[in-house]
Amino acid sequence: ARSMLPPSLRSARARGRCSGPLGSTVGDVRLWKWLGVAGLAGVAATGAILVRDERARRAYTPAEVRTRLHERAAQLAAEAPPIADLGRLPVFREKFRGLWRRLSR
């Protein structure tokens, strides 16, 4: 079977340097195809991981979920930072009043 392409394009195509319709070479198209396949594989793998994690999450009974939440709340309450010292609030109020007076003149 004889090719209908001119000899210059036949040799360029054989070397993988033939320009496509958008100016990309055959090698570039292959690269984009591989990147597309890799992207699809990544999406499929991510979906599989999400499904697996969701199944593990749904395996808990409501009582187990409640128990775990109570344990978390108790742990966070033990680690909670102290509440601000309210005894110093009047000092800040006076400083802001003085600043407000100076600025409003």
C-alpha positions in Angstrom: 0.0 0.0 0.0 1.4 3.3 -1.1 1.0 6.3 1.0 -0.7 9.4 -0.4 1.5 11.7 1.5 4.4 13.5 -0.1 7.9 12.1 0.6 8.8 15.0 3.0 5.8 14.2 5.2 6.3 10.5 5.0 9.7 10.7 6.5 8.6 13.3 9.1 5.8 11.1 10.2 8.1 8.1 10.5 10.4 10.2 12.8 7.4 11.4 14.8 7.8 15.0 13.9 4.7 15.5 11.7 2.7 18.5 12.8 -0.9 18.0 13.7 -3.8 20.4 13.1 -3.0 22.5 16.1 0.8 22.6 15.5 1.6 19.8 17.9 3.8 16.9 17.0 2.9 13.3 17.1 5.2 12.9 20.1 3.3 15.7 21.9 0.0 14.0 21.2 1.3 10.8 22.7 2.5 12.7 25.8 -1.0 14.3 26.2 -2.6 10.9 25.8 -0.4 9.4 28.5 -1.1 12.4 30.8 -4.9 11.9 30.2 -4.7 8.2 31.0 -2.7 9.0 34.2 -5.3 11.6 35.1 -8.2 9.1 34.7 -6.3 6.5 36.7 -5.8 9.1 39.5 -9.5 10.0 39.5 -10.5 6.4 39.6 -8.1 5.7 42.5 -9.4 8.7 44.4 -13.0 7.5 44.0 -12.1 4.0 45.2 -10.4 5.4 48.3 -13.4 7.7 49.1 -15.8 4.8 48.7 -13.7 2.6 51.0 -13.5 5.3 53.6 -17.3 6.0 53.4 -18.0 2.3 54.0 -15.7 2.3 57.1 -17.5 5.4 58.4 -20.9 3.9 58.0 -19.8 0.7 59.8 -20.2 2.6 63.2 -23.4 2.2 65.1 -25.0 5.4 66.4 -24.0 4.4 70.0 -20.4 4.1 68.9 -20.5 7.5 67.2 -22.0 9.1 70.3 -19.3 7.5 72.5 -16.5 8.7 70.3 -18.0 12.3 70.2 -18.2 12.3 74.0 -14.6 11.1 74.3 -13.5 13.9 71.9 -15.4 16.5 73.8 -13.9 15.4 77.1 -10.4 15.5 75.6 -10.9 19.0 74.2 -12.4 20.3 77.4 -9.3 19.0 79.3 -7.0 20.8 76.8 -9.0 24.0 76.5 -7.1 27.2 77.1 -8.1 29.3 80.1 -10.8 31.9 79.6 -9.6 35.5 79.5 -9.1 37.3 82.8 -12.2 39.4 83.2 -10.7 41.4 86.0 -8.6 43.3 83.5 -11.5 44.3 81.4 -12.1 47.7 83.2 -8.5 48.6 82.6 -8.9 48.1 78.8 -12.2 50.0 78.9 -10.5 53.0 80.5 -7.6 53.0 78.0 -10.0 52.9 75.1 -12.1 55.7 76.6 -9.0 57.9 77.0 -8.0 57.1 73.4 -11.5 57.9 72.1 -11.5 61.2 74.0 -8.1 62.2 72.5 -9.2 61.3 69.0 -12.6 63.0 69.1 -11.2 66.4 69.9 
